[in-house]
Amino acid sequence: MRSNVIAFFILLLTFFVTSTAFARVDIIPRMVVIENRERSGEITVLNLSDKEETYTLKTINYKQDTVGAYTTLEEPLSPLFNPIEVLRMSPKTFTLPPMGKQKVRLSLRRPADLPDGEYRFHLLAIAEKQPQKADTESGKVSVGLGINLGISIPVIVRQGELSASGKLEDILLKTPSETKSKKPEVTFKAVRSGSASTLGRIDVAWRPQGGDWKNIGFVTNFNLFDEINERTGTITLDEMPVGKGELRLSYTDTDNGTLYDEIVLQKE
């Protein structure tokens, strides 16, 4: 099986090209969870460019690693669940005006004998850019490239009654002189257990001695999918905690608001 390592979200030049000549696209929400007994979901595709664009939706399979990066797979994560066979998207191809939006319904046909567990794939919205044509009137030829620009989000399908828990470990506060970014950072490890993914947000707060709590950093979409049990992370802070006080990290489930874990460290 051939694999290509890519970043967490496939942003095929989407956020790296500033010219309005290129398509910009987004999907909301940034994750879809189809719970046990549910058979559908919904997304909205946004054309953020200043030109009319035609988009096509397709499924793609990624495997997560312990730093949050993904490997592209040619086959589904589970041989028991092939999204191409069980998912219907309506509409699948559509044209949007500048700043237009399109709601898409995701209909799921669960296999009758699907074992309990969690099944995942990514949904990719892609705009195809056509090469520029020759200007026959002036005799000039414009050389262009056909560039596919898109963004993908994870879709999680849960079968049966599943549960998950998360823990934060190995928390370390780094000063600006200790980081490549030259800004204060917190590094940590998140540990997952159970039969489902942990889908979360991690917040960092600081309370100086005798003072009040103040949020100084966060990271969203900090997910541990069910193929990994732990993942490391780094959060850049808005300010460096100075003097005595308490540093708090909290890991919250963005799907239902459950607090996975909260750690308070004393700073002397």
CORVENHU-V621043 format. One record per residue. RES is the residue in one small letter. SS is DSSP state (alpha for helix, beta for strand, coil for the rest). OMEGA is omega in whole degrees, -180 to 180 (NA if undefined). D_CENTER is the distance of its C-alpha to the mean C-alpha in Angstrom with 1 decimal. Layout:
res:RES ss:SS omega:OMEGA d_center:D_CENTER
res:RES ss:SS omega:OMEGA d_center:D_CENTER
This chain:
res:m ss:coil omega:-179 d_center:24.1
res:r ss:coil omega:-178 d_center:22.8
res:s ss:coil omega:176 d_center:19.4
res:n ss:beta omega:-180 d_center:17.7
res:v ss:beta omega:178 d_center:15.4
res:i ss:beta omega:-180 d_center:12.6
res:a ss:coil omega:-174 d_center:9.9
res:f ss:coil omega:175 d_center:6.4
res:f ss:coil omega:177 d_center:5.3
res:i ss:coil omega:177 d_center:8.7
res:l ss:beta omega:-172 d_center:10.4
res:l ss:coil omega:-178 d_center:13.8
res:l ss:coil omega:-173 d_center:15.8
res:t ss:coil omega:-176 d_center:14.3
res:f ss:coil omega:-179 d_center:14.1
res:f ss:coil omega:180 d_center:16.9
res:v ss:coil omega:-175 d_center:19.6
res:t ss:coil omega:-178 d_center:21.4
res:s ss:coil omega:179 d_center:24.1
res:t ss:coil omega:176 d_center:24.2
res:a ss:coil omega:-179 d_center:25.6
res:f ss:coil omega:-179 d_center:22.1
res:a ss:coil omega:170 d_center:19.7
res:r ss:coil omega:-173 d_center:16.8
res:v ss:beta omega:176 d_center:14.5
res:d ss:beta omega:178 d_center:11.8
res:i ss:beta omega:171 d_center:10.6
res:i ss:beta omega:-4 d_center:11.1
res:p ss:coil omega:-179 d_center:10.1
res:r ss:coil omega:175 d_center:6.3
res:m ss:beta omega:176 d_center:6.9
res:v ss:beta omega:176 d_center:10.5
res:v ss:beta omega:177 d_center:12.6
res:i ss:beta omega:-173 d_center:16.1
res:e ss:coil omega:177 d_center:18.4
res:n ss:coil omega:180 d_center:21.7
res:r ss:coil omega:175 d_center:24.2
res:e ss:coil omega:-177 d_center:21.9
res:r ss:coil omega:-178 d_center:22.1
res:s ss:beta omega:174 d_center:20.0
res:g ss:beta omega:-178 d_center:17.0
res:e ss:beta omega:174 d_center:16.5
res:i ss:beta omega:172 d_center:14.2
res:t ss:beta omega:178 d_center:15.4
res:v ss:beta omega:-177 d_center:15.2
res:l ss:beta omega:172 d_center:16.4
res:n ss:beta omega:-176 d_center:18.6
res:l ss:coil omega:-179 d_center:18.5
res:s ss:coil omega:178 d_center:21.2
res:d ss:coil omega:179 d_center:25.0
res:k ss:coil omega:173 d_center:25.8
res:e ss:coil omega:-178 d_center:25.8
res:e ss:beta omega:174 d_center:23.2
res:t ss:beta omega:-176 d_center:23.0
res:y ss:beta omega:173 d_center:19.7
res:t ss:beta omega:177 d_center:19.2
res:l ss:beta omega:177 d_center:16.6
res:k ss:beta omega:177 d_center:16.3
res:t ss:beta omega:178 d_center:14.7
res:i ss:beta omega:-174 d_center:13.5
res:n ss:beta omega:179 d_center:13.3
res:y ss:beta omega:171 d_center:11.5
res:k ss:beta omega:-177 d_center:12.6
res:q ss:beta omega:173 d_center:11.0
res:d ss:coil omega:-170 d_center:13.5
res:t ss:coil omega:172 d_center:14.6
res:v ss:coil omega:177 d_center:13.3
res:g ss:coil omega:179 d_center:9.6
res:a ss:coil omega:-176 d_center:10.3
res:y ss:beta omega:170 d_center:10.5
res:t ss:beta omega:178 d_center:13.8
res:t ss:beta omega:-180 d_center:14.5
res:l ss:beta omega:176 d_center:16.9
res:e ss:coil omega:-179 d_center:19.7
res:e ss:coil omega:178 d_center:20.1
res:p ss:coil omega:177 d_center:18.1
res:l ss:coil omega:178 d_center:16.9
res:s ss:beta omega:177 d_center:19.9
res:p ss:coil omega:-179 d_center:23.1
res:l ss:coil omega:-174 d_center:23.7
res:f ss:beta omega:179 d_center:20.9
res:n ss:coil omega:-175 d_center:20.5
res:p ss:alpha omega:179 d_center:18.2
res:i ss:alpha omega:-176 d_center:20.6
res:e ss:alpha omega:-171 d_center:23.4
res:v ss:alpha omega:-174 d_center:22.2
res:l ss:beta omega:173 d_center:19.9
res:r ss:beta omega:179 d_center:21.5
res:m ss:beta omega:-177 d_center:19.9
res:s ss:beta omega:-4 d_center:22.3
res:p ss:coil omega:180 d_center:22.5
res:k ss:coil omega:176 d_center:21.0
res:t ss:beta omega:-176 d_center:22.3
res:f ss:beta omega:179 d_center:23.3
res:t ss:beta omega:-179 d_center:24.4
res:l ss:beta omega:174 d_center:23.5
res:p ss:coil omega:176 d_center:25.6
res:p ss:coil omega:-179 d_center:24.5
res:m ss:coil omega:179 d_center:22.1
res:g ss:coil omega:180 d_center:22.4
res:k ss:beta omega:-178 d_center:20.0
res:q ss:beta omega:173 d_center:20.1
res:k ss:beta omega:-179 d_center:19.3
res:v ss:beta omega:178 d_center:18.6
res:r ss:beta omega:177 d_center:19.6
res:l ss:beta omega:180 d_center:18.2
res:s ss:beta omega:-174 d_center:21.2
res:l ss:beta omega:174 d_center:21.1
res:r ss:coil omega:-178 d_center:24.2
res:r ss:coil omega:173 d_center:24.0
res:p ss:coil omega:-175 d_center:26.4
res:a ss:coil omega:-176 d_center:29.4
res:d ss:coil omega:-178 d_center:29.5
res:l ss:coil omega:180 d_center:25.8
res:p ss:coil omega:176 d_center:25.9
res:d ss:coil omega:180 d_center:24.1
res:g ss:beta omega:-180 d_center:20.7
res:e ss:beta omega:-177 d_center:17.0
res:y ss:beta omega:-173 d_center:15.9
res:r ss:beta omega:169 d_center:12.6
res:f ss:beta omega:175 d_center:11.8
res:h ss:beta omega:179 d_center:9.4
res:l ss:beta omega:-176 d_center:10.9
res:l ss:beta omega:172 d_center:11.7
res:a ss:beta omega:-174 d_center:13.6
res:i ss:beta omega:176 d_center:16.0
res:a ss:beta omega:-179 d_center:19.0
res:e ss:beta omega:178 d_center:22.0
res:k ss:coil omega:-177 d_center:24.2
res:q ss:coil omega:176 d_center:27.8
res:p ss:coil omega:177 d_center:30.2
res:q ss:coil omega:-178 d_center:32.6
res:k ss:coil omega:178 d_center:36.1
res:a ss:beta omega:175 d_center:39.5
res:d ss:beta omega:-173 d_center:41.4
res:t ss:coil omega:-179 d_center:44.6
res:e ss:coil omega:-178 d_center:46.6
res:s ss:coil omega:-178 d_center:46.3
res:g ss:coil omega:-180 d_center:46.3
res:k ss:beta omega:179 d_center:43.2
res:v ss:beta omega:175 d_center:40.2
res:s ss:coil omega:-180 d_center:36.7
res:v ss:coil omega:-180 d_center:34.5
res:g ss:coil omega:179 d_center:30.9
res:l ss:coil omega:172 d_center:27.9
res:g ss:coil omega:-174 d_center:25.9
res:i ss:coil omega:176 d_center:22.3
res:n ss:beta omega:-179 d_center:19.4
res:l ss:beta omega:-178 d_center:16.5
res:g ss:beta omega:177 d_center:13.3
res:i ss:beta omega:-180 d_center:9.6
res:s ss:beta omega:176 d_center:7.7
res:i ss:beta omega:177 d_center:5.7
res:p ss:beta omega:172 d_center:6.5
res:v ss:beta omega:-177 d_center:10.0
res:i ss:beta omega:178 d_center:11.9
res:v ss:beta omega:-179 d_center:15.7
res:r ss:beta omega:180 d_center:17.9
res:q ss:beta omega:-179 d_center:21.5
res:g ss:coil omega:-180 d_center:24.1
res:e ss:coil omega:-175 d_center:24.1
res:l ss:coil omega:178 d_center:21.4
res:s ss:coil omega:179 d_center:20.7
res:a ss:beta omega:174 d_center:18.8
res:s ss:beta omega:-179 d_center:19.5
res:g ss:beta omega:179 d_center:18.1
res:k ss:beta omega:175 d_center:20.2
res:l ss:beta omega:-178 d_center:20.0
res:e ss:beta omega:172 d_center:22.4
res:d ss:beta omega:-179 d_center:23.7
res:i ss:beta omega:-178 d_center:23.1
res:l ss:beta omega:177 d_center:24.6
res:l ss:beta omega:-179 d_center:25.3
res:k ss:beta omega:177 d_center:25.9
res:t ss:coil omega:179 d_center:28.1
res:p ss:alpha omega:-179 d_center:27.5
res:s ss:alpha omega:-178 d_center:30.1
res:e ss:alpha omega:-175 d_center:28.1
res:t ss:coil omega:177 d_center:24.8
res:k ss:coil omega:-179 d_center:24.1
res:s ss:coil omega:-176 d_center:22.7
res:k ss:coil omega:174 d_center:26.0
res:k ss:coil omega:178 d_center:24.3
res:p ss:coil omega:-179 d_center:24.3
res:e ss:beta omega:168 d_center:21.5
res:v ss:beta omega:173 d_center:20.7
res:t ss:beta omega:-175 d_center:19.6
res:f ss:beta omega:172 d_center:19.1
res:k ss:beta omega:174 d_center:18.3
res:a ss:beta omega:-177 d_center:16.6
res:v ss:beta omega:-179 d_center:18.3
res:r ss:beta omega:172 d_center:17.4
res:s ss:beta omega:-180 d_center:20.2
res:g ss:beta omega:-173 d_center:21.0
res:s ss:coil omega:-179 d_center:20.1
res:a ss:coil omega:177 d_center:16.6
res:s ss:coil omega:166 d_center:13.2
res:t ss:beta omega:-174 d_center:12.8
res:l ss:beta omega:-166 d_center:10.0
res:g ss:beta omega:176 d_center:10.7
res:r ss:beta omega:178 d_center:11.6
res:i ss:beta omega:-180 d_center:14.2
res:d ss:beta omega:177 d_center:17.1
res:v ss:beta omega:179 d_center:20.0
res:a ss:beta omega:-179 d_center:23.4
res:w ss:beta omega:176 d_center:26.8
res:r ss:beta omega:177 d_center:30.3
res:p ss:beta omega:-179 d_center:33.3
res:q ss:coil omega:-179 d_center:36.5
res:g ss:coil omega:-178 d_center:38.0
res:g ss:coil omega:-179 d_center:35.2
res:d ss:coil omega:177 d_center:32.2
res:w ss:coil omega:177 d_center:28.6
res:k ss:beta omega:178 d_center:26.4
res:n ss:beta omega:-177 d_center:22.6
res:i ss:beta omega:178 d_center:22.1
res:g ss:beta omega:177 d_center:18.4
res:f ss:beta omega:171 d_center:15.0
res:v ss:beta omega:179 d_center:11.4
res:t ss:beta omega:179 d_center:8.7
res:n ss:beta omega:176 d_center:5.7
res:f ss:beta omega:-172 d_center:8.1
res:n ss:beta omega:170 d_center:8.0
res:l ss:beta omega:180 d_center:10.9
res:f ss:coil omega:-165 d_center:11.1
res:d ss:coil omega:176 d_center:14.7
res:e ss:coil omega:177 d_center:15.6
res:i ss:coil omega:180 d_center:15.6
res:n ss:coil omega:177 d_center:17.6
res:e ss:beta omega:-178 d_center:16.8
res:r ss:beta omega:177 d_center:14.5
res:t ss:beta omega:-179 d_center:15.7
res:g ss:beta omega:178 d_center:14.4
res:t ss:beta omega:177 d_center:15.9
res:i ss:beta omega:175 d_center:16.2
res:t ss:beta omega:-175 d_center:18.4
res:l ss:coil omega:178 d_center:20.9
res:d ss:coil omega:-180 d_center:22.7
res:e ss:coil omega:178 d_center:26.0
res:m ss:coil omega:175 d_center:27.7
res:p ss:coil omega:-176 d_center:29.2
res:v ss:coil omega:178 d_center:32.9
res:g ss:coil omega:-180 d_center:35.7
res:k ss:coil omega:178 d_center:35.8
res:g ss:beta omega:-178 d_center:33.3
res:e ss:beta omega:176 d_center:30.3
res:l ss:beta omega:-176 d_center:26.7
res:r ss:beta omega:172 d_center:24.3
res:l ss:beta omega:178 d_center:20.8
res:s ss:beta omega:-179 d_center:19.3
res:y ss:beta omega:-173 d_center:16.4
res:t ss:beta omega:176 d_center:15.7
res:d ss:beta omega:-179 d_center:14.2
res:t ss:coil omega:179 d_center:12.3
res:d ss:coil omega:-177 d_center:13.2
res:n ss:coil omega:176 d_center:16.9
res:g ss:coil omega:180 d_center:17.7
res:t ss:coil omega:176 d_center:19.2
res:l ss:beta omega:177 d_center:19.8
res:y ss:beta omega:-175 d_center:19.0
res:d ss:beta omega:176 d_center:20.9
res:e ss:beta omega:-179 d_center:22.6
res:i ss:beta omega:176 d_center:24.5
res:v ss:beta omega:-179 d_center:27.2
res:l ss:beta omega:177 d_center:28.8
res:q ss:beta omega:176 d_center:32.2
res:k ss:beta omega:-178 d_center:32.7
res:e ss:coil omega:NA d_center:36.3
